[in-house]
Amino acid sequence: MTTEQILKGRKIIAEYMTNQSIGDAFGISYVFAKHPCSYINGQATVHVEDLFYDHRWDYLLPVLLKISNDLDCHLVMAPGYAYFYCENSDIDLPEGFDTDSSDYYGYGDIQSIFQIVVDFLTFYNTLK
């Protein structure tokens, strides 16, 4: 995964988590929101580059929880396999929308889960 792909994915997740568009100033992407880590309280300007959804579970797990609570879609993981299952939801995922393809690697490592979350949110954004 390239740095550009990671930053694009971080932006997509940050927009979903904050319900805000991501701003850009002087080539730096930012959002005014509560930082996802508990050691920063309240609202602050957070740079997208500092949102480590792609390599820290303490950033990514709240995203999965929000998707589960808001959309009734859950990440299912098994050895070598991961996918979203939308239960009692209006979201109809396309067939094959999971990590059982060559587009994903590692199956269950954080970068693979980050990628499937980004792909899921990208698809979800087309439904709005």
CNS distance restraints for C-alpha pairs under 8 A (distance, minus, plus):
assign (resid   1 and name CA) (resid   5 and name CA) 6.24 0.50 0.50
assign (resid   1 and name CA) (resid   6 and name CA) 6.74 0.50 0.50
assign (resid   2 and name CA) (resid   6 and name CA) 6.30 0.50 0.50
assign (resid   3 and name CA) (resid   7 and name CA) 6.18 0.50 0.50
assign (resid   4 and name CA) (resid   8 and name CA) 6.11 0.50 0.50
assign (resid   5 and name CA) (resid   9 and name CA) 6.11 0.50 0.50
assign (resid   6 and name CA) (resid  10 and name CA) 6.11 0.50 0.50
assign (resid   6 and name CA) (resid  54 and name CA) 7.07 0.50 0.50
assign (resid   7 and name CA) (resid  11 and name CA) 6.20 0.50 0.50
assign (resid   7 and name CA) (resid  48 and name CA) 7.12 0.50 0.50
assign (resid   7 and name CA) (resid  49 and name CA) 6.65 0.50 0.50
assign (resid   8 and name CA) (resid  12 and name CA) 6.38 0.50 0.50
assign (resid   9 and name CA) (resid  13 and name CA) 6.27 0.50 0.50
assign (resid   9 and name CA) (resid 114 and name CA) 7.96 0.50 0.50
assign (resid   9 and name CA) (resid 115 and name CA) 7.54 0.50 0.50
assign (resid   9 and name CA) (resid 118 and name CA) 5.55 0.50 0.50
assign (resid  10 and name CA) (resid  14 and name CA) 5.99 0.50 0.50
assign (resid  10 and name CA) (resid  48 and name CA) 6.34 0.50 0.50
assign (resid  10 and name CA) (resid  49 and name CA) 7.68 0.50 0.50
assign (resid  10 and name CA) (resid  51 and name CA) 6.63 0.50 0.50
assign (resid  10 and name CA) (resid  52 and name CA) 7.55 0.50 0.50
assign (resid  10 and name CA) (resid  53 and name CA) 6.45 0.50 0.50
assign (resid  10 and name CA) (resid  54 and name CA) 7.59 0.50 0.50
assign (resid  11 and name CA) (resid  15 and name CA) 6.08 0.50 0.50
assign (resid  11 and name CA) (resid  22 and name CA) 6.68 0.50 0.50
assign (resid  11 and name CA) (resid  29 and name CA) 7.95 0.50 0.50
assign (resid  11 and name CA) (resid  48 and name CA) 6.31 0.50 0.50
assign (resid  12 and name CA) (resid  16 and name CA) 6.41 0.50 0.50
assign (resid  12 and name CA) (resid 118 and name CA) 6.64 0.50 0.50
assign (resid  12 and name CA) (resid 121 and name CA) 7.09 0.50 0.50
assign (resid  12 and name CA) (resid 122 and name CA) 7.24 0.50 0.50
assign (resid  13 and name CA) (resid  17 and name CA) 6.09 0.50 0.50
assign (resid  13 and name CA) (resid  53 and name CA) 7.96 0.50 0.50
assign (resid  13 and name CA) (resid  63 and name CA) 7.53 0.50 0.50
assign (resid  13 and name CA) (resid 117 and name CA) 7.98 0.50 0.50
assign (resid  13 and name CA) (resid 118 and name CA) 6.65 0.50 0.50
assign (resid  13 and name CA) (resid 121 and name CA) 7.28 0.50 0.50
assign (resid  14 and name CA) (resid  18 and name CA) 6.02 0.50 0.50
assign (resid  14 and name CA) (resid  20 and name CA) 7.97 0.50 0.50
assign (resid  14 and name CA) (resid  22 and name CA) 7.57 0.50 0.50
assign (resid  14 and name CA) (resid  31 and name CA) 7.65 0.50 0.50
assign (resid  14 and name CA) (resid  48 and name CA) 7.41 0.50 0.50
assign (resid  14 and name CA) (resid  51 and name CA) 7.91 0.50 0.50
assign (resid  15 and name CA) (resid  19 and name CA) 5.38 0.50 0.50
assign (resid  15 and name CA) (resid  20 and name CA) 5.16 0.50 0.50
assign (resid  15 and name CA) (resid  21 and name CA) 5.58 0.50 0.50
assign (resid  15 and name CA) (resid  22 and name CA) 6.29 0.50 0.50
assign (resid  16 and name CA) (resid  20 and name CA) 7.36 0.50 0.50
assign (resid  16 and name CA) (resid 121 and name CA) 7.60 0.50 0.50
assign (resid  17 and name CA) (resid  63 and name CA) 6.84 0.50 0.50
assign (resid  17 and name CA) (resid  66 and name CA) 7.67 0.50 0.50
assign (resid  18 and name CA) (resid  33 and name CA) 6.49 0.50 0.50
assign (resid  20 and name CA) (resid  31 and name CA) 7.48 0.50 0.50
assign (resid  21 and name CA) (resid  31 and name CA) 7.59 0.50 0.50
assign (resid  22 and name CA) (resid  29 and name CA) 6.44 0.50 0.50
assign (resid  22 and name CA) (resid  30 and name CA) 5.87 0.50 0.50
assign (resid  22 and name CA) (resid  31 and name CA) 5.41 0.50 0.50
assign (resid  23 and name CA) (resid  29 and name CA) 5.58 0.50 0.50
assign (resid  23 and name CA) (resid  30 and name CA) 5.31 0.50 0.50
assign (resid  23 and name CA) (resid  31 and name CA) 6.17 0.50 0.50
assign (resid  24 and name CA) (resid  28 and name CA) 5.43 0.50 0.50
assign (resid  24 and name CA) (resid  29 and name CA) 4.38 0.50 0.50
assign (resid  24 and name CA) (resid  30 and name CA) 6.17 0.50 0.50
assign (resid  25 and name CA) (resid  29 and name CA) 6.55 0.50 0.50
assign (resid  25 and name CA) (resid  30 and name CA) 7.78 0.50 0.50
assign (resid  28 and name CA) (resid  47 and name CA) 7.04 0.50 0.50
assign (resid  28 and name CA) (resid  48 and name CA) 7.85 0.50 0.50
assign (resid  29 and name CA) (resid  47 and name CA) 5.82 0.50 0.50
assign (resid  29 and name CA) (resid  48 and name CA) 5.51 0.50 0.50
assign (resid  29 and name CA) (resid  49 and name CA) 7.42 0.50 0.50
assign (resid  30 and name CA) (resid  45 and name CA) 6.48 0.50 0.50
assign (resid  30 and name CA) (resid  46 and name CA) 5.47 0.50 0.50
assign (resid  30 and name CA) (resid  47 and name CA) 4.25 0.50 0.50
assign (resid  30 and name CA) (resid  48 and name CA) 5.34 0.50 0.50
assign (resid  31 and name CA) (resid  45 and name CA) 5.71 0.50 0.50
assign (resid  31 and name CA) (resid  46 and name CA) 5.42 0.50 0.50
assign (resid  31 and name CA) (resid  47 and name CA) 6.52 0.50 0.50
assign (resid  31 and name CA) (resid  48 and name CA) 7.15 0.50 0.50
assign (resid  32 and name CA) (resid  43 and name CA) 6.50 0.50 0.50
assign (resid  32 and name CA) (resid  44 and name CA) 5.47 0.50 0.50
assign (resid  32 and name CA) (resid  45 and name CA) 4.41 0.50 0.50
assign (resid  32 and name CA) (resid  46 and name CA) 6.13 0.50 0.50
assign (resid  33 and name CA) (resid  42 and name CA) 7.78 0.50 0.50
assign (resid  33 and name CA) (resid  43 and name CA) 4.88 0.50 0.50
assign (resid  33 and name CA) (resid  44 and name CA) 5.58 0.50 0.50
assign (resid  33 and name CA) (resid  45 and name CA) 6.43 0.50 0.50
assign (resid  33 and name CA) (resid  46 and name CA) 6.83 0.50 0.50
assign (resid  34 and name CA) (resid  40 and name CA) 7.65 0.50 0.50
assign (resid  34 and name CA) (resid  41 and name CA) 6.77 0.50 0.50
assign (resid  34 and name CA) (resid  42 and name CA) 5.41 0.50 0.50
assign (resid  34 and name CA) (resid  43 and name CA) 4.50 0.50 0.50
assign (resid  34 and name CA) (resid  44 and name CA) 6.17 0.50 0.50
assign (resid  35 and name CA) (resid  40 and name CA) 6.02 0.50 0.50
assign (resid  35 and name CA) (resid  41 and name CA) 7.14 0.50 0.50
assign (resid  35 and name CA) (resid  42 and name CA) 7.60 0.50 0.50
assign (resid  35 and name CA) (resid  43 and name CA) 7.17 0.50 0.50
assign (resid  35 and name CA) (resid  44 and name CA) 7.07 0.50 0.50
assign (resid  35 and name CA) (resid  46 and name CA) 6.71 0.50 0.50
assign (resid  36 and name CA) (resid  51 and name CA) 7.83 0.50 0.50
assign (resid  36 and name CA) (resid  58 and name CA) 7.95 0.50 0.50
assign (resid  36 and name CA) (resid  59 and name CA) 6.03 0.50 0.50
assign (resid  36 and name CA) (resid  62 and name CA) 7.82 0.50 0.50
assign (resid  37 and name CA) (resid  58 and name CA) 7.02 0.50 0.50
assign (resid  37 and name CA) (resid  59 and name CA) 6.80 0.50 0.50
assign (resid  46 and name CA) (resid  50 and name CA) 7.03 0.50 0.50
assign (resid  46 and name CA) (resid  51 and name CA) 7.82 0.50 0.50
assign (resid  47 and name CA) (resid  51 and name CA) 7.06 0.50 0.50
assign (resid  51 and name CA) (resid  59 and name CA) 7.21 0.50 0.50
assign (resid  52 and name CA) (resid  56 and name CA) 5.75 0.50 0.50
assign (resid  52 and name CA) (resid  59 and name CA) 6.23 0.50 0.50
assign (resid  52 and name CA) (resid  60 and name CA) 7.90 0.50 0.50
assign (resid  53 and name CA) (resid  57 and name CA) 7.16 0.50 0.50
assign (resid  53 and name CA) (resid  59 and name CA) 5.05 0.50 0.50
assign (resid  53 and name CA) (resid  60 and name CA) 4.85 0.50 0.50
assign (resid  53 and name CA) (resid 114 and name CA) 6.66 0.50 0.50
assign (resid  54 and name CA) (resid  60 and name CA) 7.28 0.50 0.50
assign (resid  54 and name CA) (resid 110 and name CA) 6.37 0.50 0.50
assign (resid  54 and name CA) (resid 111 and name CA) 5.40 0.50 0.50
assign (resid  54 and name CA) (resid 114 and name CA) 5.30 0.50 0.50
assign (resid  54 and name CA) (resid 115 and name CA) 7.96 0.50 0.50
assign (resid  55 and name CA) (resid 110 and name CA) 5.95 0.50 0.50
assign (resid  55 and name CA) (resid 111 and name CA) 6.44 0.50 0.50
assign (resid  56 and name CA) (resid  60 and name CA) 6.51 0.50 0.50
assign (resid  56 and name CA) (resid 110 and name CA) 7.43 0.50 0.50
assign (resid  57 and name CA) (resid  61 and name CA) 5.59 0.50 0.50
assign (resid  57 and name CA) (resid 110 and name CA) 7.14 0.50 0.50
assign (resid  58 and name CA) (resid  62 and name CA) 7.19 0.50 0.50
assign (resid  59 and name CA) (resid  63 and name CA) 7.33 0.50 0.50
assign (resid  60 and name CA) (resid  64 and name CA) 6.60 0.50 0.50
assign (resid  60 and name CA) (resid 114 and name CA) 7.27 0.50 0.50
assign (resid  61 and name CA) (resid  65 and name CA) 6.22 0.50 0.50
assign (resid  62 and name CA) (resid  66 and name CA) 6.09 0.50 0.50
assign (resid  63 and name CA) (resid  67 and name CA) 6.21 0.50 0.50
assign (resid  64 and name CA) (resid  68 and name CA) 6.11 0.50 0.50
assign (resid  64 and name CA) (resid  74 and name CA) 7.45 0.50 0.50
assign (resid  64 and name CA) (resid  75 and name CA) 7.25 0.50 0.50
assign (resid  64 and name CA) (resid 117 and name CA) 7.86 0.50 0.50
assign (resid  65 and name CA) (resid  69 and name CA) 6.05 0.50 0.50
assign (resid  66 and name CA) (resid  70 and name CA) 5.70 0.50 0.50
assign (resid  66 and name CA) (resid  71 and name CA) 7.84 0.50 0.50
assign (resid  67 and name CA) (resid  71 and name CA) 5.36 0.50 0.50
assign (resid  67 and name CA) (resid  72 and name CA) 6.78 0.50 0.50
assign (resid  67 and name CA) (resid  73 and name CA) 6.09 0.50 0.50
assign (resid  67 and name CA) (resid  74 and name CA) 7.19 0.50 0.50
assign (resid  68 and name CA) (resid  72 and name CA) 4.72 0.50 0.50
assign (resid  68 and name CA) (resid  73 and name CA) 4.85 0.50 0.50
assign (resid  68 and name CA) (resid  74 and name CA) 5.18 0.50 0.50
assign (resid  69 and name CA) (resid  73 and name CA) 7.78 0.50 0.50
assign (resid  71 and name CA) (resid  86 and name CA) 7.65 0.50 0.50
assign (resid  71 and name CA) (resid  89 and name CA) 6.76 0.50 0.50
assign (resid  72 and name CA) (resid  86 and name CA) 5.84 0.50 0.50
assign (resid  72 and name CA) (resid  87 and name CA) 5.87 0.50 0.50
assign (resid  72 and name CA) (resid  88 and name CA) 6.90 0.50 0.50
assign (resid  72 and name CA) (resid  89 and name CA) 6.00 0.50 0.50
assign (resid  73 and name CA) (resid  84 and name CA) 6.22 0.50 0.50
assign (resid  73 and name CA) (resid  85 and name CA) 5.40 0.50 0.50
assign (resid  73 and name CA) (resid  86 and name CA) 3.92 0.50 0.50
assign (resid  73 and name CA) (resid  87 and name CA) 6.08 0.50 0.50
assign (resid  73 and name CA) (resid  89 and name CA) 7.29 0.50 0.50
assign (resid  74 and name CA) (resid  84 and name CA) 5.34 0.50 0.50
assign (resid  74 and name CA) (resid  85 and name CA) 5.22 0.50 0.50
assign (resid  74 and name CA) (resid  86 and name CA) 6.23 0.50 0.50
assign (resid  74 and name CA) (resid  87 and name CA) 7.81 0.50 0.50
assign (resid  75 and name CA) (resid  82 and name CA) 6.90 0.50 0.50
assign (resid  75 and name CA) (resid  83 and name CA) 5.64 0.50 0.50
assign (resid  75 and name CA) (resid  84 and name CA) 4.45 0.50 0.50
assign (resid  75 and name CA) (resid  85 and name CA) 6.34 0.50 0.50
assign (resid  76 and name CA) (resid  82 and name CA) 5.46 0.50 0.50
assign (resid  76 and name CA) (resid  83 and name CA) 5.33 0.50 0.50
assign (resid  76 and name CA) (resid  84 and name CA) 5.97 0.50 0.50
assign (resid  76 and name CA) (resid  85 and name CA) 6.80 0.50 0.50
assign (resid  77 and name CA) (resid  81 and name CA) 5.85 0.50 0.50
assign (resid  77 and name CA) (resid  82 and name CA) 4.30 0.50 0.50
assign (resid  77 and name CA) (resid  83 and name CA) 6.69 0.50 0.50
assign (resid  77 and name CA) (resid 108 and name CA) 6.89 0.50 0.50
assign (resid  78 and name CA) (resid  82 and name CA) 6.22 0.50 0.50
assign (resid  78 and name CA) (resid 108 and name CA) 7.85 0.50 0.50
assign (resid  79 and name CA) (resid 107 and name CA) 7.41 0.50 0.50
assign (resid  79 and name CA) (resid 108 and name CA) 7.41 0.50 0.50
assign (resid  80 and name CA) (resid 100 and name CA) 7.85 0.50 0.50
assign (resid  80 and name CA) (resid 106 and name CA) 7.58 0.50 0.50
assign (resid  80 and name CA) (resid 107 and name CA) 4.97 0.50 0.50
assign (resid  80 and name CA) (resid 108 and name CA) 6.86 0.50 0.50
assign (resid  81 and name CA) (resid  98 and name CA) 7.70 0.50 0.50
assign (resid  81 and name CA) (resid  99 and name CA) 5.88 0.50 0.50
assign (resid  81 and name CA) (resid 100 and name CA) 5.92 0.50 0.50
assign (resid  81 and name CA) (resid 107 and name CA) 5.57 0.50 0.50
assign (resid  81 and name CA) (resid 108 and name CA) 7.05 0.50 0.50
assign (resid  82 and name CA) (resid  98 and name CA) 5.94 0.50 0.50
assign (resid  82 and name CA) (resid  99 and name CA) 5.29 0.50 0.50
assign (resid  82 and name CA) (resid 100 and name CA) 7.24 0.50 0.50
assign (resid  82 and name CA) (resid 107 and name CA) 6.52 0.50 0.50
assign (resid  82 and name CA) (resid 108 and name CA) 6.70 0.50 0.50
assign (resid  82 and name CA) (resid 113 and name CA) 7.71 0.50 0.50
assign (resid  83 and name CA) (resid  97 and name CA) 6.76 0.50 0.50
assign (resid  83 and name CA) (resid  98 and name CA) 4.20 0.50 0.50
assign (resid  83 and name CA) (resid  99 and name CA) 6.09 0.50 0.50
assign (resid  83 and name CA) (resid 116 and name CA) 7.55 0.50 0.50
assign (resid  84 and name CA) (resid  97 and name CA) 7.56 0.50 0.50
assign (resid  84 and name CA) (resid  98 and name CA) 6.75 0.50 0.50
assign (resid  84 and name CA) (resid 120 and name CA) 7.87 0.50 0.50
assign (resid  86 and name CA) (resid  91 and name CA) 6.61 0.50 0.50
assign (resid  86 and name CA) (resid  92 and name CA) 7.53 0.50 0.50
assign (resid  86 and name CA) (resid  93 and name CA) 7.75 0.50 0.50
assign (resid  91 and name CA) (resid 124 and name CA) 7.80 0.50 0.50
assign (resid  93 and name CA) (resid  97 and name CA) 6.60 0.50 0.50
assign (resid  96 and name CA) (resid 100 and name CA) 7.43 0.50 0.50
assign (resid  96 and name CA) (resid 101 and name CA) 7.89 0.50 0.50
assign (resid  98 and name CA) (resid 116 and name CA) 6.94 0.50 0.50
assign (resid  99 and name CA) (resid 103 and name CA) 7.34 0.50 0.50
assign (resid  99 and name CA) (resid 104 and name CA) 5.47 0.50 0.50
assign (resid  99 and name CA) (resid 105 and name CA) 7.69 0.50 0.50
assign (resid  99 and name CA) (resid 107 and name CA) 6.47 0.50 0.50
assign (resid  99 and name CA) (resid 112 and name CA) 7.57 0.50 0.50
assign (resid  99 and name CA) (resid 116 and name CA) 6.93 0.50 0.50
assign (resid 100 and name CA) (resid 104 and name CA) 7.35 0.50 0.50
assign (resid 104 and name CA) (resid 112 and name CA) 5.84 0.50 0.50
assign (resid 104 and name CA) (resid 115 and name CA) 7.40 0.50 0.50
assign (resid 104 and name CA) (resid 116 and name CA) 7.87 0.50 0.50
assign (resid 105 and name CA) (resid 112 and name CA) 5.87 0.50 0.50
assign (resid 106 and name CA) (resid 111 and name CA) 7.81 0.50 0.50
assign (resid 106 and name CA) (resid 112 and name CA) 6.10 0.50 0.50
assign (resid 107 and name CA) (resid 112 and name CA) 5.84 0.50 0.50
assign (resid 107 and name CA) (resid 113 and name CA) 7.51 0.50 0.50
assign (resid 108 and name CA) (resid 112 and name CA) 6.15 0.50 0.50
assign (resid 108 and name CA) (resid 113 and name CA) 6.18 0.50 0.50
assign (resid 109 and name CA) (resid 113 and name CA) 6.45 0.50 0.50
assign (resid 110 and name CA) (resid 114 and name CA) 5.90 0.50 0.50
assign (resid 111 and name CA) (resid 115 and name CA) 6.14 0.50 0.50
assign (resid 112 and name CA) (resid 116 and name CA) 6.32 0.50 0.50
assign (resid 113 and name CA) (resid 117 and name CA) 6.11 0.50 0.50
assign (resid 114 and name CA) (resid 118 and name CA) 6.20 0.50 0.50
assign (resid 115 and name CA) (resid 119 and name CA) 6.12 0.50 0.50
assign (resid 116 and name CA) (resid 120 and name CA) 5.94 0.50 0.50
assign (resid 117 and name CA) (resid 121 and name CA) 6.09 0.50 0.50
assign (resid 118 and name CA) (resid 122 and name CA) 6.01 0.50 0.50
assign (resid 119 and name CA) (resid 123 and name CA) 6.18 0.50 0.50
assign (resid 120 and name CA) (resid 124 and name CA) 6.06 0.50 0.50
assign (resid 121 and name CA) (resid 125 and name CA) 5.97 0.50 0.50
assign (resid 122 and name CA) (resid 126 and name CA) 6.74 0.50 0.50
assign (resid 123 and name CA) (resid 127 and name CA) 7.06 0.50 0.50
assign (resid 124 and name CA) (resid 128 and name CA) 7.08 0.50 0.50
